């Protein structure tokens, strides 16, 4: 059915997934466990209890292939799910390609991105265990706004440390969080000892996700009524996002399509995993054979230039050590516009799948990404957030290769959020003020020198 003219592929509410998919039981080898930062022994539930509710700790280590979505979470999901799948027919025509391009649009959520797929269940499980306050970090502000929205649904407090570069360049993300009742600090901040230390050294510090995580974790452990919420990286976060891929499978089946190439932007890995894991399940079962490709910024290329080893998830070294592709927990990325992809490490689960050869990875500079975003916006009408412009650029590369070869490939990606609050980045590109950052090896080497060496 490759010649279908249908542009928007709907699912009925009754077709919305009622379970999350856990890819770990289907993998040929289990991922390495997180280690205690002090003893370097595998962490147990008691080690994680100061940070997360027990229900999420159980999901983090679960070997159940499917986990039921609570009815209370489904009730909130129904505000925007199922999300639409579009065929990018106008983009195809503009590129003069025989490829068929589909994108799953997650910008229809209240926060404008895929992040509420996990913020809502995280707030729900914390609320169910009597937690009244959540702390977190945010890069571009999408995760912070998603958690602020979710905590508002359950009458909880929310405190957010936003990477200073984004706090300054994206003030309306902060406003969005505050509208939903959150308290927002630039990170590094004057609120924590670690933040004050960094500001004393550099009052104009750009910040990083690793630093913001350290501050949010420090605030959490100081308050027995608080827990910490993470917007990407961990297994339970990627688990919650699999509603994206499960819906996309059903939608493509309605028009008789299976993807030949699946591309997703990767920073911490949740958007990519959410789209890719259900398709990876089908691939491992022999039902389809898509190429699965991670796309990351050239300025923060953890998969393509980072090392696969144990490292801290935060800058101060407070979190468990995780086996992941890392640029070093002290790495401070350039203040590129794709703030949500500026993290020093890749999800341990995505890193493991990459090491198993089940996915590949490329990096793309931001000017090419924004060029692709303009082409996309002018044909499909949606202005993408800076993060998914990486996947759009990769999809355009693939479509142009199909034009050269004559292959009629089916390309699938997730447009994980809109860019309505990122127009300053587009203005910079349109005014020819945007520059590309290609991360030099000596900067990686310097950050990697501080990564623990485990026996």
Residue pairs with C-beta under 8 A, 6 or more apart in sequence:
1 255
1 256
1 257
2 100
2 257
2 408
2 410
4 87
4 255
4 256
4 257
5 89
6 87
6 255
7 86
7 87
7 89
8 84
8 85
8 86
8 87
9 84
9 85
9 86
9 87
9 251
9 252
9 254
9 255
10 82
10 84
10 251
11 82
11 247
11 250
11 251
12 82
13 78
13 82
15 82
15 247
15 250
16 74
16 77
16 78
16 81
16 82
16 243
16 247
17 69
17 242
17 243
17 246
17 247
18 68
18 69
18 74
19 66
19 67
19 68
19 69
20 66
20 67
20 69
20 239
20 240
20 242
20 243
21 65
21 66
21 239
21 242
21 245
21 246
21 277
21 278
21 281
22 59
22 62
22 63
22 64
22 65
22 66
22 67
22 235
22 239
23 242
23 273
23 277
23 280
23 281
23 349
23 353
24 30
24 31
24 62
24 63
24 235
24 349
25 63
25 64
25 65
26 65
26 280
26 281
26 284
27 284
27 352
27 353
27 356
27 358
28 356
29 352
29 356
31 235
31 323
31 348
31 349
31 352
32 310
32 323
32 348
32 352
33 42
33 43
34 42
34 43
34 320
34 321
34 322
34 323
34 348
35 41
35 42
35 43
35 310
35 320
35 321
35 322
35 454
36 42
36 43
36 47
36 320
36 321
37 312
37 317
37 318
37 319
37 320
37 321
40 321
40 452
40 454
43 320
45 54
45 57
45 58
45 61
47 320
48 57
48 60
48 320
49 57
50 220
50 221
50 227
51 217
51 220
51 221
51 227
51 228
52 60
52 227
52 228
53 125
53 126
53 128
53 129
53 131
53 227
54 129
55 125
55 128
55 129
56 122
56 125
56 126
56 236
59 67
59 235
59 236
59 239
60 234
60 235
60 236
61 235
62 239
67 239
69 77
69 121
69 243
70 121
70 124
72 124
73 120
73 121
73 124
76 116
76 120
76 124
76 150
76 153
77 117
77 120
77 243
79 109
79 110
80 108
80 109
80 110
80 116
81 243
81 247
82 247
83 104
83 105
83 106
83 108
83 109
83 244
83 247
84 104
84 105
84 108
85 102
85 103
85 104
85 105
85 247
85 248
85 251
85 252
86 102
86 103
86 105
86 380
87 100
87 101
87 102
87 255
88 101
88 102
88 103
88 376
88 379
88 380
90 379
90 380
91 101
91 375
91 376
91 379
91 380
91 396
91 399
92 99
92 100
92 101
92 399
93 379
94 375
94 378
94 379
95 375
95 396
95 399
95 400
95 403
96 403
97 399
97 400
97 402
97 403
98 402
98 403
98 406
98 407
98 408
99 398
99 399
99 402
99 403
99 407
99 408
99 409
99 410
99 411
100 257
100 408
100 409
100 410
100 411
101 395
101 399
101 411
101 412
101 413
102 248
102 252
102 257
102 259
102 410
102 411
102 412
102 413
103 380
103 395
103 412
103 413
103 414
103 415
104 244
104 247
104 248
104 251
104 275
104 412
104 413
104 414
104 415
105 382
105 415
106 113
106 114
106 117
106 244
106 271
106 414
106 415
106 416
106 417
107 113
107 382
107 385
107 415
107 416
107 417
107 418
109 115
109 116
109 117
109 146
110 116
110 149
111 119
111 142
111 145
111 146
111 149
111 176
112 142
112 145
112 385
112 417
112 418
112 420
112 421
113 142
113 145
113 146
113 385
113 416
113 417
113 418
114 241
114 244
114 270
114 271
114 274
114 414
114 416
114 417
115 142
115 143
115 145
115 146
115 147
115 231
115 270
115 417
116 146
116 149
116 150
117 240
117 241
117 243
117 244
117 274
118 146
118 231
118 236
118 237
118 240
118 241
118 270
119 143
119 146
119 147
119 149
119 150
119 229
119 231
120 150
120 153
121 240
122 134
122 147
122 150
122 229
122 237
122 240
123 134
123 147
123 150
123 151
123 153
123 154
123 156
123 229
124 150
124 154
126 134
126 156
126 227
126 229
127 154
127 155
127 156
131 156
131 225
131 226
131 227
132 156
132 157
132 225
132 226
133 156
133 157
133 158
133 159
133 223
133 225
133 226
133 227
134 147
134 151
134 156
134 157
134 158
134 159
134 226
134 227
134 228
134 229
135 158
135 159
135 160
135 161
135 216
135 217
135 219
135 220
135 226
135 227
135 228
135 229
136 143
136 144
136 147
136 158
136 159
136 160
136 161
136 216
136 228
136 229
136 230
136 231
137 143
137 144
137 160
137 161
137 162
137 163
137 187
137 209
137 212
137 213
137 215
137 216
137 231
138 144
138 145
138 147
138 160
138 161
138 162
138 163
138 166
138 173
138 177
138 212
138 231
139 162
139 163
139 166
139 209
139 212
139 267
139 339
139 340
139 341
139 342
139 343
140 166
140 170
140 173
140 338
140 339
140 340
140 385
140 386
140 387
140 422
141 162
141 166
141 170
141 173
141 174
141 176
141 177
141 339
141 421
142 173
142 231
142 340
142 385
142 387
142 417
143 231
143 232
143 340
144 160
144 162
144 173
144 177
144 182
144 184
145 173
145 176
145 177
145 180
146 231
147 158
147 160
147 182
147 229
147 231
148 158
148 160
148 176
148 177
148 178
148 179
148 180
148 181
148 182
149 180
151 157
151 158
151 180
151 181
151 182
152 158
152 180
152 181
157 181
157 183
158 177
158 180
158 181
158 182
158 183
159 182
159 183
159 184
159 185
159 216
159 219
159 226
160 177
160 182
160 183
160 184
160 185
160 216
161 184
161 185
161 186
161 187
161 189
161 191
161 195
161 212
161 215
161 216
161 219
162 173
162 174
162 177
162 184
162 185
162 186
162 187
162 212
163 187
163 206
163 207
163 208
163 209
163 211
163 212
163 339
163 342
164 186
164 187
164 188
164 205
164 206
164 207
165 206
165 207
165 335
165 339
166 173
166 339
167 174
167 184
167 186
167 187
167 207
168 186
169 335
169 337
169 339
169 424
169 425
170 339
170 421
170 422
170 424
172 421
173 421
174 184
176 421
177 184
178 184
185 191
185 195
185 215
186 207
187 195
187 207
187 211
187 212
187 215
188 194
188 195
188 196
188 198
188 199
188 205
188 207
188 211
188 215
189 195
189 196
189 199
189 215
190 196
190 199
191 215
191 219
192 214
192 215
192 218
192 219
193 218
194 211
194 214
194 215
194 218
194 315
194 316
195 211
195 215
198 205
198 211
199 205
205 211
206 332
206 335
208 315
208 331
208 332
208 333
208 342
208 343
208 344
209 268
209 342
209 343
209 344
210 312
210 313
210 314
210 315
210 329
210 330
210 331
210 343
210 344
211 314
211 315
211 316
213 230
213 313
213 314
213 315
213 319
214 314
214 315
214 316
214 318
216 228
217 228
217 314
217 318
217 319
218 316
218 318
219 226
220 226
220 227
220 228
230 237
231 237
231 268
231 270
232 238
232 267
232 268
232 269
232 270
232 343
232 347
233 268
233 269
233 270
233 313
233 322
233 324
233 343
233 345
233 346
233 347
233 348
234 347
234 348
235 348
235 349
237 268
237 270
238 269
238 270
238 273
238 274
238 277
238 347
238 349
238 350
240 274
241 270
241 271
241 273
241 274
241 275
242 273
242 274
242 277
242 278
243 274
244 271
244 274
244 275
244 414
245 274
245 275
245 276
245 277
245 278
245 279
246 278
248 275
248 278
248 279
248 412
248 414
249 278
249 279
249 282
252 258
252 259
252 412
257 410
258 288
258 290
258 410
259 279
259 288
259 290
259 410
259 411
259 412
260 290
260 291
260 409
260 410
260 411
261 290
261 291
261 293
261 395
261 398
261 409
261 410
261 411
261 412
262 275
262 276
262 279
262 290
262 291
262 292
262 293
262 411
262 412
262 413
263 293
263 295
263 391
263 394
263 395
263 398
263 411
263 412
263 413
264 271
264 272
264 275
264 276
264 293
264 294
264 295
264 391
264 413
264 414
265 271
265 272
265 295
265 296
265 338
265 341
265 387
265 388
265 389
265 390
265 391
265 416
266 272
266 294
266 295
266 296
266 303
266 341
266 346
266 350
266 361
267 296
267 297
267 300
267 338
267 340
267 341
267 342
267 343
267 387
268 343
268 345
268 346
268 347
269 346
269 347
269 349
269 350
270 347
271 387
271 388
271 414
271 416
272 294
272 350
272 414
273 347
273 349
273 350
274 414
275 412
275 413
275 414
276 292
276 359
279 288
279 290
279 292
279 412
280 292
280 353
280 358
280 359
282 288
283 289
283 290
283 292
283 358
284 358
290 412
291 360
292 358
292 359
292 360
293 359
293 360
293 361
293 362
293 394
294 303
294 350
294 354
294 359
294 360
294 361
294 362
295 361
295 362
295 363
295 364
295 390
295 391
295 393
295 394
296 302
296 303
296 304
296 341
296 346
296 361
296 362
296 363
296 364
296 390
297 336
297 338
297 341
297 342
297 363
297 364
297 365
297 366
297 369
297 390
298 363
298 364
298 365
298 366
298 436
298 437
298 438
298 439
299 333
299 334
299 336
299 342
299 365
299 366
299 436
299 437
299 438
299 439
300 327
300 333
300 334
300 336
300 341
300 342
300 343
300 344
300 439
301 327
301 363
301 439
302 324
302 325
302 326
302 327
302 343
302 344
302 345
302 346
303 325
303 346
303 350
303 351
303 354
303 361
303 363
304 361
304 362
304 363
305 327
305 363
305 439
305 441
305 444
306 325
306 326
306 327
306 344
306 345
306 346
306 444
307 325
307 326
307 448
307 451
308 323
308 324
308 325
308 326
308 351
308 355
309 323
309 326
309 451
309 454
310 321
310 322
310 323
310 324
310 451
310 452
310 454
311 321
311 322
311 324
311 326
311 328
311 329
311 344
311 345
311 451
311 452
312 318
312 319
312 320
312 321
312 322
312 329
312 452
313 319
313 320
313 322
313 329
313 345
314 329
315 329
315 330
317 329
321 452
321 454
322 345
322 348
323 348
323 351
323 352
324 345
324 346
324 347
324 348
324 351
325 345
325 346
325 351
325 354
326 344
326 345
326 346
326 448
326 451
327 344
327 345
327 439
327 444
327 447
327 448
328 344
328 444
328 446
328 447
328 448
328 449
328 450
328 451
329 344
329 345
329 447
329 450
329 451
330 344
330 447
330 450
331 344
331 443
331 444
331 447
333 342
333 344
333 439
334 437
334 439
335 342
336 342
336 366
336 386
336 437
337 366
337 370
337 386
337 422
337 425
337 428
337 434
338 366
338 369
338 386
338 387
338 389
338 390
339 386
340 385
340 386
340 387
341 387
341 390
344 447
345 351
346 354
350 359
353 359
354 360
354 361
362 394
364 390
364 393
364 394
365 436
365 437
365 438
366 386
366 389
366 434
366 436
366 437
367 429
367 434
367 435
367 436
368 393
369 386
369 389
369 390
369 392
369 393
370 386
370 389
370 425
370 426
370 429
370 434
371 393
371 429
372 389
372 392
372 393
372 395
372 396
373 383
373 384
373 386
373 389
373 392
373 393
373 419
373 426
374 426
374 429
375 396
376 382
376 384
376 389
376 392
376 396
377 383
377 384
382 415
382 418
383 418
383 419
383 420
383 422
383 423
383 426
384 392
384 415
384 417
384 418
384 419
385 416
385 417
385 418
385 419
385 422
386 419
386 422
386 425
387 416
387 417
388 413
388 414
388 415
388 416
388 417
391 413
391 414
391 415
392 413
392 415
394 413
395 411
395 413
398 409
398 411
399 411
401 407
402 408
402 409
419 425
419 426
425 434
428 434
